[in-house]
Amino acid sequence: MQFVVEQPAAAQGEGAQPKYAVLIHGLGTSLEVYDDLSVELVSDGFTVIRYDFLNHGFSVGNGGKCMDLGAEVMVTQVRELLDVVCGEEEKVHAFVGHSTGGIVSILAANCEELDGREINQLGLVSPALWADKPLIAQIADKVPGAVSYLLQQGVPGLSFAIADAYLKNCDEAFGRGNDGAYFYPEAYAKAKAFNEKLLKDHPNAVGGIGGANLNMLTGTACTEWRAILKDVASNGVRGRIVNTRLIFGNRDVVVPFGSKHLDELKRMSNITLVELPNQGHESLYEDSAPIAATLKKQFERSYA
């Protein structure tokens, strides 16, 4: 597993527990999506932990080209990472998750085996609680077992189709004006170059995308994740209050936050909604400064 731990330069005082923040990326990307946000949080005194999903970034799983990247595998990866980095007794109050990483953050907060970490702050950046998916992904959702098997066998035509659909979806993930021009063209170009390189160089990148999509992002799964979020945010977790800030770009067409979806979220108590003007799904690439500002404002309550 590839992971990075970044610590503030100034000592926090003898015997003081580090202020941990875990940053979890989304489908097909890597821990690098948090480069800018991590700098901001570290400068604010946080010890930042970020990592790559299996078969993403620089991580390779042991389940072949298309391993099952379902909820159990994803949360187990978080648990094992925290055991290595933090030891068994230390608290990890703050989780930030983008897109699919937002779902993993919700599941981590709800995981009984992580109760000892006392997770009480969630920052969800465009969480993939629903999705406007490419046609091939919609088809794959209907026959996940067959698609998983074919990806495991490395069928070239299917792998190419999924990679192509993923890249086209990334084209839509950045905010555009009414004239079709990107609001952040340099950020789009940087992300596109990274995605193309990852798909070219990582032997299991397509399977990683497929393995997570087939297990985490189906319509049925997303309905379940929304129900868990509602319970976690509204009722807490076994007596623990979980403060949640959900941040979204108003130009997001990949995971669109329309009036119907916003109404559903507003009915959940203890969730603060933060709208980013002229940003799309990849707001961490576009401009992470307002994300950092609102998260630091939220997290400071956890350490007051």
Backbone bond lengths (Angstrom), bond angles and torsions (degrees), N, CA, C in turn:
res aa  C-N    CA-C-N  psi(-1)  N-CA   C-N-CA  omega(-1)  CA-C   N-CA-C  phi
1 M - - - 1.461 - - 1.530 109.20 -
2 Q 1.317 116.01 131.46 1.460 121.19 176.42 1.528 109.29 -90.37
3 F 1.350 116.45 125.99 1.461 119.34 175.79 1.523 109.98 -148.12
4 V 1.325 115.32 161.18 1.459 122.86 -179.17 1.522 107.81 -132.93
5 V 1.327 116.09 137.45 1.464 121.99 174.01 1.522 107.76 -120.28
6 E 1.325 116.36 123.04 1.464 121.48 -178.01 1.520 109.45 -119.89
7 Q 1.329 116.00 127.90 1.459 121.36 -174.06 1.523 111.09 -115.81
8 P 1.324 116.89 150.22 1.467 119.53 176.20 1.517 110.84 -67.98
9 A 1.325 116.50 150.60 1.462 121.01 -177.93 1.520 111.37 -68.82
10 A 1.317 117.16 -38.38 1.459 120.74 -176.60 1.523 110.89 -79.11
11 A 1.312 116.20 137.91 1.463 120.94 177.44 1.528 109.65 -67.34
12 Q 1.320 116.42 147.00 1.464 120.62 -177.21 1.525 113.03 -94.41
13 G 1.296 116.28 4.17 1.461 118.89 -178.86 1.515 110.76 103.05
14 E 1.302 116.13 142.77 1.457 121.18 -176.37 1.527 110.78 -61.96
15 G 1.328 114.77 128.83 1.456 120.24 178.05 1.511 115.00 82.38
16 A 1.327 117.69 -4.92 1.468 120.43 -179.20 1.518 110.59 -75.61
17 Q 1.324 116.14 139.48 1.456 119.88 177.13 1.520 109.49 -77.58
18 P 1.332 118.12 137.15 1.471 120.15 175.99 1.526 111.05 -59.18
19 K 1.308 115.80 148.24 1.465 121.93 174.33 1.529 107.09 -87.67
20 Y 1.319 116.70 95.69 1.461 121.06 -174.86 1.525 111.81 -84.56
21 A 1.324 115.24 137.65 1.463 122.37 169.76 1.524 107.48 -131.72
22 V 1.317 116.78 124.19 1.466 122.53 179.69 1.523 108.55 -101.13
23 L 1.338 116.55 126.70 1.461 121.80 -177.80 1.523 109.00 -111.98
24 I 1.334 116.74 125.34 1.466 121.90 -173.38 1.527 109.45 -121.75
25 H 1.320 116.21 122.55 1.472 121.78 -175.49 1.529 111.93 -81.52
26 G 1.321 115.79 -176.97 1.454 121.38 -175.85 1.521 113.62 -109.45
27 L 1.314 115.35 -170.62 1.461 123.49 -175.72 1.525 111.46 -60.41
28 G 1.338 115.95 125.11 1.457 121.25 172.97 1.509 115.36 79.52
29 T 1.335 118.75 -7.39 1.457 120.10 -178.72 1.527 109.86 -100.95
30 S 1.318 117.20 -155.69 1.464 120.07 -177.56 1.516 109.31 -153.02
31 L 1.317 115.71 179.62 1.462 121.02 179.24 1.524 112.20 -60.12
32 E 1.348 117.79 -18.16 1.461 120.97 -178.06 1.528 112.68 -66.18
33 V 1.315 117.35 -19.45 1.465 119.74 179.57 1.532 110.91 -63.07
34 Y 1.335 115.99 -18.95 1.462 120.65 -178.84 1.526 113.28 -99.60
35 D 1.313 118.84 13.86 1.466 120.49 -177.40 1.526 112.14 -52.07
36 D 1.320 117.34 -50.22 1.467 121.01 -175.82 1.531 111.96 -72.91
37 L 1.315 116.84 -44.52 1.463 120.24 -178.85 1.524 110.94 -63.71
38 S 1.325 116.67 -37.66 1.459 120.43 -179.95 1.524 111.35 -60.71
39 V 1.323 116.86 -42.30 1.469 120.84 178.33 1.524 110.27 -58.14
40 E 1.328 116.31 -43.59 1.463 121.04 -178.82 1.532 111.44 -64.28
41 L 1.324 116.97 -43.47 1.458 119.90 -177.74 1.524 111.61 -71.20
42 V 1.330 117.16 -38.69 1.467 120.33 177.55 1.528 110.36 -63.54
43 S 1.330 116.75 -41.00 1.464 120.17 178.82 1.523 111.65 -64.65
44 D 1.325 116.51 -20.31 1.463 121.48 178.59 1.524 111.69 -93.57
45 G 1.341 116.50 7.63 1.454 120.33 174.39 1.509 116.46 98.61
46 F 1.330 117.85 5.55 1.461 120.73 179.88 1.527 111.60 -86.33
47 T 1.311 115.86 145.54 1.457 121.81 164.95 1.523 106.25 -92.23
48 V 1.319 116.09 115.56 1.461 121.76 -172.48 1.524 110.34 -99.18
49 I 1.320 115.37 130.98 1.467 122.35 174.69 1.520 107.47 -115.07
50 R 1.316 117.13 123.60 1.470 120.19 174.49 1.520 108.85 -136.93
51 Y 1.308 116.02 150.66 1.460 120.38 -172.08 1.517 110.12 -150.65
52 D 1.335 115.61 167.62 1.463 122.07 176.19 1.524 110.07 -99.90
53 F 1.333 116.44 136.71 1.459 119.60 167.40 1.527 108.95 -55.81
54 L 1.323 116.65 156.95 1.463 120.43 172.63 1.531 109.27 -61.45
55 N 1.319 116.06 140.55 1.471 123.23 -177.23 1.532 112.51 60.62
56 H 1.323 115.93 29.90 1.459 123.59 173.85 1.531 108.17 -134.38
57 G 1.325 116.47 156.27 1.461 119.90 175.47 1.515 112.03 53.79
58 F 1.345 116.50 -119.49 1.461 121.12 178.85 1.520 111.92 -108.82
59 S 1.319 117.42 14.66 1.460 121.58 177.87 1.521 110.41 -98.98
60 V 1.321 115.41 141.69 1.466 121.35 175.86 1.520 107.59 -126.48
61 G 1.320 116.92 128.03 1.453 120.69 179.23 1.516 111.42 -83.84
62 N 1.322 116.34 170.12 1.465 120.79 179.86 1.518 112.00 -100.24
63 G 1.339 116.44 16.70 1.461 119.75 -178.03 1.510 113.69 -105.79
64 G 1.333 116.98 19.78 1.460 119.97 178.37 1.513 112.47 83.83
65 K 1.334 114.52 -163.60 1.466 120.51 -174.07 1.521 113.33 -66.27
66 C 1.322 117.38 -30.99 1.472 120.08 -178.75 1.520 109.47 -137.16
67 M 1.329 115.89 78.68 1.458 119.62 179.74 1.526 110.09 -80.90
68 D 1.306 115.53 160.56 1.461 122.19 179.17 1.524 109.02 -72.48
69 L 1.330 116.42 104.67 1.462 120.44 176.61 1.526 108.81 -102.40
70 G 1.318 114.46 62.99 1.452 121.06 179.03 1.516 111.48 -91.60
71 A 1.332 116.11 -174.05 1.461 121.53 -174.31 1.522 112.31 -58.58
72 E 1.327 117.34 -44.11 1.464 120.07 -177.26 1.521 111.22 -62.99
73 V 1.332 116.62 -44.46 1.467 120.61 179.64 1.524 110.46 -64.22
74 M 1.323 116.57 -44.02 1.461 120.70 -177.95 1.531 111.59 -62.79
75 V 1.327 117.43 -45.74 1.462 120.45 -178.02 1.526 110.80 -71.69
76 T 1.325 117.26 -35.59 1.466 120.31 176.09 1.520 110.66 -60.82
77 Q 1.334 117.10 -39.26 1.459 120.41 177.66 1.529 110.43 -61.00
78 V 1.327 116.98 -41.89 1.467 120.72 177.30 1.525 110.48 -62.63
79 R 1.305 117.44 -47.07 1.470 121.52 -178.77 1.514 111.29 -59.12
80 E 1.333 116.26 -46.93 1.461 120.24 -178.38 1.521 111.35 -66.05
81 L 1.322 116.45 -37.94 1.460 120.38 177.98 1.525 110.78 -62.39
82 L 1.320 117.44 -46.30 1.459 120.71 -178.87 1.522 111.53 -66.12
83 D 1.322 117.78 -35.57 1.462 120.48 177.06 1.525 110.92 -62.37
84 V 1.328 116.47 -36.91 1.467 120.95 -179.49 1.526 111.15 -74.17
85 V 1.328 116.55 -46.00 1.467 120.90 -172.40 1.526 112.19 -81.83
86 C 1.311 117.32 -41.23 1.467 120.91 -169.29 1.522 114.12 -105.90
87 G 1.306 118.19 -15.26 1.448 118.50 -169.94 1.518 110.05 79.63
88 E 1.310 116.48 178.46 1.462 120.54 -170.86 1.522 114.30 -85.08
89 E 1.321 119.04 -18.71 1.459 120.76 -171.15 1.523 114.54 -102.17
90 E 1.323 118.57 -18.45 1.459 120.19 -170.97 1.526 112.29 -77.47
91 K 1.313 115.00 146.11 1.459 122.24 -179.19 1.526 110.27 -86.30
92 V 1.321 115.78 145.88 1.468 122.18 177.09 1.525 106.38 -129.27
93 H 1.306 116.71 93.16 1.458 119.70 -170.26 1.525 113.67 -78.27
94 A 1.336 118.23 -36.22 1.467 120.55 -167.35 1.526 112.19 -111.37
95 F 1.322 115.81 126.99 1.463 122.70 173.18 1.522 108.72 -121.25
96 V 1.328 115.88 135.21 1.462 121.87 173.48 1.520 107.48 -120.82
97 G 1.316 117.43 128.27 1.459 120.62 179.83 1.508 111.47 -133.19
98 H 1.330 115.83 133.09 1.464 120.88 177.31 1.520 109.73 -104.60
99 S 1.311 117.74 130.17 1.462 123.66 174.62 1.534 110.09 56.77
100 T 1.340 118.43 -117.18 1.463 120.50 177.40 1.522 110.71 -60.21
101 G 1.328 116.73 -33.81 1.463 120.28 176.34 1.514 112.90 -62.42
102 G 1.338 116.71 -26.71 1.459 119.98 174.54 1.516 111.25 -64.85
103 I 1.328 115.96 -40.19 1.466 120.20 177.12 1.523 110.30 -63.66
104 V 1.336 116.61 -45.59 1.466 120.36 179.67 1.529 110.27 -60.40
105 S 1.320 117.46 -37.86 1.468 120.96 178.14 1.525 111.26 -63.17
106 I 1.329 116.32 -43.28 1.470 120.69 177.74 1.528 110.47 -60.86
107 L 1.331 116.22 -45.07 1.461 120.79 -178.90 1.522 111.15 -66.35
108 A 1.337 117.10 -36.26 1.466 120.33 177.81 1.527 110.61 -64.46
109 A 1.329 116.42 -43.30 1.469 120.15 179.21 1.522 111.29 -62.85
110 N 1.338 116.53 -29.97 1.460 121.89 -176.68 1.522 112.95 -90.84
111 C 1.333 117.51 -6.07 1.469 122.08 -173.50 1.531 110.69 -78.38
112 E 1.321 116.33 122.11 1.465 120.46 -177.61 1.522 111.64 -62.25
113 E 1.332 116.83 -34.64 1.459 119.92 -179.20 1.525 112.57 -69.96
114 L 1.339 117.05 -12.53 1.463 120.87 176.70 1.527 112.17 -104.76
115 D 1.329 117.59 10.19 1.465 120.41 -179.09 1.524 112.07 -57.29
116 G 1.329 116.30 -35.47 1.458 120.07 -178.90 1.515 113.54 -64.72
117 R 1.328 116.92 -18.36 1.470 120.67 178.17 1.533 111.85 -78.52
118 E 1.321 116.46 -13.68 1.466 122.79 177.70 1.536 112.47 53.11
119 I 1.314 116.10 49.64 1.469 121.09 178.10 1.528 108.27 -65.97
120 N 1.325 116.98 116.23 1.469 118.52 -178.78 1.520 113.89 -132.02
121 Q 1.331 116.76 10.08 1.461 120.33 176.97 1.529 108.98 -137.28
122 L 1.324 116.50 124.30 1.461 121.76 176.54 1.523 109.58 -120.73
123 G 1.324 115.90 129.75 1.456 121.79 170.27 1.515 108.12 -114.18
124 L 1.313 117.60 109.34 1.462 122.62 -176.01 1.520 108.63 -106.73
125 V 1.331 116.00 114.65 1.464 121.50 -178.27 1.526 108.27 -103.34
126 S 1.313 116.60 110.13 1.475 122.15 -178.05 1.525 111.68 45.88
127 P 1.333 118.55 53.73 1.463 120.38 -178.24 1.523 111.49 -61.97
128 A 1.329 116.11 141.82 1.471 121.63 -175.14 1.527 110.59 -81.49
129 L 1.319 116.11 62.72 1.462 121.65 -179.72 1.515 111.88 -81.99
130 W 1.302 117.22 -13.86 1.462 126.04 170.69 1.514 104.59 -157.93
131 A 1.298 118.37 162.09 1.459 118.52 -176.16 1.519 110.97 -153.78
132 D 1.327 115.14 143.50 1.464 122.22 171.58 1.522 106.03 -94.97
133 K 1.340 115.93 89.74 1.460 120.74 -167.64 1.523 112.35 -90.58
134 P 1.359 116.92 151.42 1.467 120.52 173.95 1.525 111.06 -59.35
135 L 1.333 116.13 156.46 1.461 121.27 -176.08 1.520 112.08 -56.45
136 I 1.334 117.47 -43.52 1.468 119.25 -176.97 1.526 110.64 -63.74
137 A 1.340 116.84 -33.59 1.461 119.88 177.83 1.523 110.52 -70.01
138 Q 1.324 117.03 -36.34 1.463 120.44 177.37 1.524 110.55 -65.03
139 I 1.325 116.49 -40.43 1.470 120.77 177.96 1.522 110.08 -65.57
140 A 1.343 115.96 -43.74 1.466 120.54 -179.65 1.521 111.39 -59.93
141 D 1.329 116.88 -35.28 1.464 120.62 179.12 1.521 112.21 -59.86
142 K 1.331 116.70 -28.95 1.464 120.94 -176.55 1.528 112.23 -80.04
143 V 1.339 116.95 -24.62 1.471 120.82 -179.63 1.530 109.07 -134.77
144 P 1.326 117.84 60.66 1.466 120.41 -173.50 1.521 114.25 -61.34
145 G 1.339 116.63 -38.23 1.455 119.43 -179.12 1.514 112.28 -62.55
146 A 1.328 116.36 -44.47 1.464 120.82 -179.85 1.522 111.11 -65.41
147 V 1.329 116.59 -43.58 1.466 120.14 -179.38 1.520 110.47 -65.27
148 S 1.322 117.24 -42.25 1.460 121.07 178.55 1.526 111.01 -60.32
149 Y 1.333 116.52 -43.00 1.468 120.68 179.18 1.524 110.86 -62.62
150 L 1.323 116.65 -45.28 1.465 120.30 -178.29 1.525 111.32 -65.92
151 L 1.327 117.22 -37.78 1.463 119.86 176.74 1.523 110.78 -66.84
152 Q 1.325 116.46 -38.03 1.463 120.32 178.18 1.520 110.95 -62.00
153 Q 1.332 115.78 -32.84 1.463 120.40 178.50 1.525 112.39 -81.16
154 G 1.320 116.85 -8.85 1.461 120.27 178.02 1.513 113.64 73.05
155 V 1.324 118.16 35.50 1.464 121.61 179.41 1.527 109.06 -61.45
156 P 1.334 118.22 117.39 1.474 121.09 -171.71 1.524 113.90 -59.69
157 G 1.328 117.82 -45.47 1.458 119.93 -176.34 1.514 112.47 -60.80
158 L 1.334 116.77 -42.38 1.460 120.51 -179.85 1.523 110.79 -68.56
159 S 1.321 116.24 -42.96 1.466 120.09 179.43 1.521 110.91 -60.41
160 F 1.331 116.18 -42.19 1.468 119.90 179.14 1.524 110.62 -64.06
161 A 1.330 116.37 -43.00 1.466 120.45 -178.01 1.527 111.27 -63.11
162 I 1.335 116.64 -41.12 1.465 119.97 179.95 1.521 110.77 -69.12
163 A 1.334 116.98 -42.51 1.468 120.29 178.20 1.522 110.77 -61.85
164 D 1.325 116.09 -42.74 1.465 120.31 -179.88 1.533 110.96 -64.66
165 A 1.331 116.15 -42.77 1.469 119.89 179.11 1.523 110.81 -64.71
166 Y 1.334 116.10 -37.70 1.466 119.39 179.48 1.525 111.07 -64.70
167 L 1.334 116.53 -44.25 1.465 120.00 179.83 1.527 111.33 -64.23
168 K 1.332 116.47 -40.21 1.470 119.22 178.04 1.525 110.80 -66.07
169 N 1.327 116.07 -36.62 1.460 119.64 177.38 1.530 110.79 -64.74
170 C 1.329 115.53 -36.62 1.466 119.89 177.13 1.524 111.16 -64.87
171 D 1.336 116.54 -33.29 1.469 119.53 176.10 1.527 111.01 -59.72
172 E 1.332 115.86 -33.00 1.463 120.67 -178.37 1.527 112.75 -86.32
173 A 1.329 116.51 -7.85 1.463 120.16 -171.61 1.523 113.89 -82.94
174 F 1.337 116.65 -3.99 1.465 120.73 179.49 1.524 109.51 -108.83
175 G 1.324 115.03 142.11 1.454 120.16 -175.99 1.518 112.88 -64.84
176 R 1.341 115.65 136.81 1.462 121.67 177.35 1.522 109.99 -126.87
177 G 1.336 114.28 152.88 1.450 119.90 174.16 1.512 110.88 -81.84
178 N 1.314 116.67 -179.49 1.462 121.02 -179.78 1.519 112.39 -64.82
179 D 1.342 116.66 -19.83 1.463 120.81 178.04 1.522 112.33 -86.42
180 G 1.333 117.56 0.45 1.457 122.07 178.77 1.513 114.41 87.15
181 A 1.325 117.86 -4.57 1.463 121.09 -179.05 1.529 110.33 -81.50
182 Y 1.334 115.42 141.98 1.461 120.09 178.47 1.529 110.64 -69.86
183 F 1.322 115.90 141.25 1.461 120.15 174.31 1.530 110.92 -71.74
184 Y 1.339 116.17 -28.93 1.465 121.19 -178.77 1.529 108.99 -129.75
185 P 1.328 118.36 73.57 1.469 121.21 -174.72 1.524 113.69 -63.15
186 E 1.325 117.88 -35.17 1.463 119.78 -179.97 1.523 110.96 -67.91
187 A 1.323 116.81 -39.54 1.464 120.38 177.66 1.524 110.59 -64.96
188 Y 1.324 116.49 -40.32 1.465 120.73 177.52 1.522 110.61 -61.48
189 A 1.329 117.46 -46.22 1.465 121.45 -178.46 1.528 110.86 -62.87
190 K 1.326 116.81 -40.13 1.464 120.93 179.11 1.522 110.92 -63.70
191 A 1.322 116.75 -46.11 1.460 120.79 -179.01 1.523 111.28 -66.37
192 K 1.326 117.03 -40.07 1.459 120.37 179.86 1.519 110.64 -62.29
193 A 1.334 116.83 -43.31 1.463 120.62 179.07 1.524 110.75 -62.26
194 F 1.331 116.61 -40.76 1.465 120.07 179.00 1.522 110.66 -64.61
195 N 1.322 117.50 -45.48 1.463 121.05 -178.46 1.518 111.67 -62.36
196 E 1.316 116.76 -42.36 1.461 120.70 179.16 1.525 110.81 -64.35
197 K 1.316 116.96 -40.76 1.468 120.89 179.46 1.526 110.78 -66.72
198 L 1.337 116.36 -42.78 1.460 119.98 -179.60 1.524 110.96 -62.15
199 L 1.320 116.93 -45.64 1.462 120.51 -179.54 1.522 111.51 -65.48
200 K 1.308 116.87 -29.13 1.465 121.18 -179.99 1.530 111.89 -79.77
201 D 1.337 116.62 -40.02 1.464 120.38 -169.68 1.524 114.48 -95.86
202 H 1.334 118.21 -30.17 1.465 120.29 -176.25 1.525 109.00 -84.67
203 P 1.334 118.12 122.35 1.473 119.89 -175.55 1.522 114.06 -63.76
204 N 1.336 116.97 -24.92 1.466 120.09 -175.59 1.521 113.17 -119.42
205 A 1.338 117.35 19.55 1.469 119.68 -175.46 1.525 112.07 -61.64
206 V 1.326 117.11 -45.56 1.466 119.89 -178.83 1.528 110.11 -64.45
207 G 1.331 116.08 -41.60 1.457 119.63 176.83 1.516 112.60 -65.21
208 G 1.342 116.32 -33.16 1.458 120.06 176.43 1.514 111.35 -64.56
209 I 1.336 115.67 -43.57 1.464 120.44 176.87 1.529 109.94 -63.11
210 G 1.334 115.57 -46.86 1.465 119.70 179.99 1.517 112.33 -64.14
211 G 1.342 116.65 -43.15 1.460 120.64 -177.67 1.512 113.09 -63.39
212 A 1.338 116.72 -37.09 1.467 119.91 177.53 1.524 111.02 -76.16
213 N 1.324 116.13 -41.96 1.464 120.17 -178.46 1.527 111.60 -62.20
214 L 1.318 116.80 -43.71 1.459 120.88 -175.98 1.524 112.69 -69.98
215 N 1.324 116.73 -22.22 1.463 120.32 -175.65 1.524 114.29 -108.31
216 M 1.333 117.00 -25.96 1.463 120.10 -172.78 1.522 114.43 -112.11
217 L 1.334 117.59 -22.01 1.460 119.45 -166.95 1.524 114.56 -121.00
218 T 1.324 117.89 18.45 1.461 119.34 174.14 1.531 109.11 -73.30
219 G 1.322 115.88 162.34 1.456 119.41 178.81 1.517 112.49 -58.12
220 T 1.333 116.32 -42.03 1.466 120.72 179.51 1.518 111.13 -63.70
221 A 1.335 115.77 -43.55 1.464 119.81 -179.92 1.524 111.36 -63.49
222 C 1.330 116.84 -44.23 1.469 120.01 -178.15 1.525 111.80 -63.48
223 T 1.329 116.54 -35.11 1.469 119.91 175.27 1.528 110.33 -61.51
224 E 1.325 115.95 -41.00 1.469 120.45 178.41 1.526 111.07 -65.57
225 W 1.335 116.88 -41.46 1.481 119.56 -178.44 1.532 110.33 -64.80
226 R 1.321 117.19 -38.61 1.471 119.50 179.11 1.531 110.88 -64.58
227 A 1.323 115.83 -38.10 1.467 119.64 178.62 1.530 110.60 -65.18
228 I 1.328 116.43 -39.74 1.469 120.00 178.53 1.522 110.22 -66.57
229 L 1.343 116.78 -43.19 1.463 119.97 178.12 1.526 110.79 -58.80
230 K 1.326 116.12 -45.12 1.467 119.86 -179.94 1.521 110.78 -58.35
231 D 1.319 116.37 -43.01 1.462 120.77 -178.93 1.526 111.11 -68.81
232 V 1.338 116.24 -44.64 1.468 120.94 -178.79 1.523 110.77 -62.69
233 A 1.334 116.09 -48.27 1.461 120.14 -175.85 1.528 112.03 -71.93
234 S 1.317 116.29 -41.23 1.464 119.83 -173.91 1.526 113.20 -80.64
235 N 1.333 116.33 -38.31 1.462 120.25 -172.46 1.520 114.10 -111.31
236 G 1.338 117.27 -9.16 1.453 119.42 -174.69 1.519 110.67 78.64
237 V 1.320 115.85 -175.89 1.465 121.31 -177.71 1.524 108.61 -127.01
238 R 1.332 115.48 105.05 1.462 121.10 177.55 1.537 111.50 48.41
239 G 1.342 114.19 50.13 1.456 120.89 176.83 1.515 115.26 87.63
240 R 1.326 117.93 -2.59 1.467 121.90 -179.05 1.520 109.70 -104.06
241 I 1.325 117.25 124.00 1.461 121.89 177.08 1.524 109.35 -76.13
242 V 1.327 116.67 134.85 1.470 121.72 178.73 1.527 108.32 -119.19
243 N 1.324 116.51 103.95 1.460 121.55 177.91 1.523 109.44 -76.34
244 T 1.315 116.45 129.66 1.464 121.24 -172.70 1.519 110.66 -125.59
245 R 1.331 114.86 130.79 1.464 120.85 174.77 1.521 107.39 -119.77
246 L 1.323 116.68 119.31 1.463 121.90 -178.21 1.526 108.62 -107.12
247 I 1.330 115.35 119.14 1.461 122.96 -173.09 1.522 108.45 -112.88
248 F 1.324 117.24 130.58 1.464 119.34 -177.40 1.525 110.52 -144.82
249 G 1.340 115.03 149.41 1.452 120.70 175.38 1.519 110.75 -86.10
250 N 1.316 117.11 137.47 1.466 118.76 -177.95 1.528 112.47 -77.27
251 R 1.354 116.72 -0.43 1.466 120.85 174.91 1.530 111.25 -111.31
252 D 1.310 116.73 17.55 1.465 121.01 -179.52 1.527 109.33 -76.10
253 V 1.343 116.58 117.07 1.464 120.82 176.69 1.526 111.31 -110.20
254 V 1.337 117.27 -3.98 1.467 121.61 178.42 1.527 109.90 -84.04
255 V 1.318 116.12 -49.19 1.466 122.34 170.14 1.527 105.61 -120.34
256 P 1.322 117.16 81.26 1.470 120.42 -171.16 1.525 113.01 -71.19
257 F 1.318 115.01 130.38 1.458 120.63 177.40 1.525 108.60 -101.27
258 G 1.342 115.05 72.01 1.459 121.01 178.70 1.517 111.38 -78.91
259 S 1.324 115.84 -179.31 1.465 120.57 -175.48 1.528 111.97 -60.66
260 K 1.336 117.06 -37.12 1.465 120.48 179.68 1.523 110.63 -62.29
261 H 1.334 116.09 -45.74 1.455 120.31 -178.22 1.526 111.03 -69.95
262 L 1.319 116.68 -40.51 1.462 119.96 179.67 1.524 111.23 -65.01
263 D 1.322 116.82 -37.08 1.463 120.03 177.36 1.526 110.47 -61.89
264 E 1.338 116.01 -40.09 1.465 119.91 178.55 1.525 110.54 -63.27
265 L 1.339 116.58 -42.54 1.462 120.48 -179.69 1.523 112.01 -68.06
266 K 1.317 116.54 -37.46 1.471 120.22 -178.35 1.525 111.98 -66.64
267 R 1.323 116.30 -21.31 1.467 119.20 177.76 1.529 111.74 -79.23
268 M 1.334 116.79 -8.69 1.461 121.23 177.67 1.526 108.59 -90.65
269 S 1.321 117.29 124.43 1.460 119.60 179.57 1.527 110.47 -76.67
270 N 1.327 115.61 157.98 1.463 123.50 176.91 1.522 113.20 66.94
271 I 1.345 117.35 25.92 1.459 121.90 171.96 1.523 108.07 -119.18
272 T 1.323 115.73 128.46 1.459 121.67 174.46 1.521 108.40 -103.19
273 L 1.325 117.58 125.60 1.461 122.27 179.68 1.523 109.58 -97.06
274 V 1.340 115.54 132.54 1.465 121.54 179.24 1.523 108.31 -126.47
275 E 1.314 116.89 117.57 1.465 122.04 -178.66 1.527 110.20 -96.88
276 L 1.336 115.85 132.78 1.462 122.14 178.43 1.525 108.72 -103.46
277 P 1.315 119.26 115.25 1.469 120.65 -178.93 1.522 112.28 -69.38
278 N 1.331 115.62 138.29 1.467 123.49 173.99 1.525 113.36 60.19
279 Q 1.326 116.73 28.15 1.463 120.54 174.35 1.523 109.02 -119.75
280 G 1.333 114.72 150.56 1.447 120.81 -179.13 1.514 111.91 -102.99
281 H 1.333 115.45 -149.78 1.459 120.13 -178.46 1.521 111.57 -70.28
282 E 1.323 117.03 -33.24 1.467 120.93 -176.90 1.530 111.25 -94.06
283 S 1.301 116.51 51.46 1.469 120.95 -177.17 1.520 112.80 -64.01
284 L 1.322 117.88 -25.55 1.463 119.60 177.57 1.516 111.31 -65.22
285 Y 1.330 116.75 -32.73 1.463 121.24 174.09 1.532 110.44 -77.87
286 E 1.316 116.17 -39.92 1.464 120.86 -171.58 1.531 111.62 -67.67
287 D 1.308 116.58 -59.12 1.468 120.87 179.02 1.520 107.96 -160.96
288 S 1.326 116.51 100.10 1.466 120.15 -175.82 1.525 112.88 -85.84
289 A 1.340 118.28 -6.66 1.470 120.36 -176.53 1.529 112.95 -58.55
290 P 1.347 119.66 -48.84 1.473 117.96 178.58 1.522 112.92 -66.48
291 I 1.330 117.01 -27.90 1.466 120.20 176.22 1.520 109.34 -66.69
292 A 1.336 116.32 -46.46 1.463 120.51 178.80 1.522 111.20 -60.07
293 A 1.323 116.41 -42.44 1.468 120.29 -177.31 1.524 111.86 -62.91
294 T 1.332 116.77 -45.35 1.465 119.04 -177.40 1.521 111.94 -72.86
295 L 1.346 117.43 -32.39 1.461 119.72 178.45 1.525 111.24 -70.95
296 K 1.324 117.18 -41.65 1.467 119.70 179.12 1.529 110.55 -63.11
297 K 1.313 116.05 -36.99 1.464 120.32 177.41 1.521 110.69 -63.14
298 Q 1.336 115.95 -39.84 1.461 120.00 179.21 1.523 111.37 -71.55
299 F 1.329 117.11 -47.68 1.459 120.76 -171.18 1.523 112.92 -68.65
300 E 1.319 117.93 -27.65 1.460 119.33 -177.17 1.524 111.45 -61.84
301 R 1.337 117.54 -23.59 1.462 120.58 177.77 1.524 111.18 -67.05
302 S 1.336 115.87 -27.74 1.456 120.41 -177.66 1.522 111.85 -72.78
303 Y 1.338 116.24 -19.31 1.462 119.75 -175.03 1.519 111.94 -119.93
304 A 1.336 115.71 11.99 1.468 119.03 -178.63 1.528 110.46 -67.05
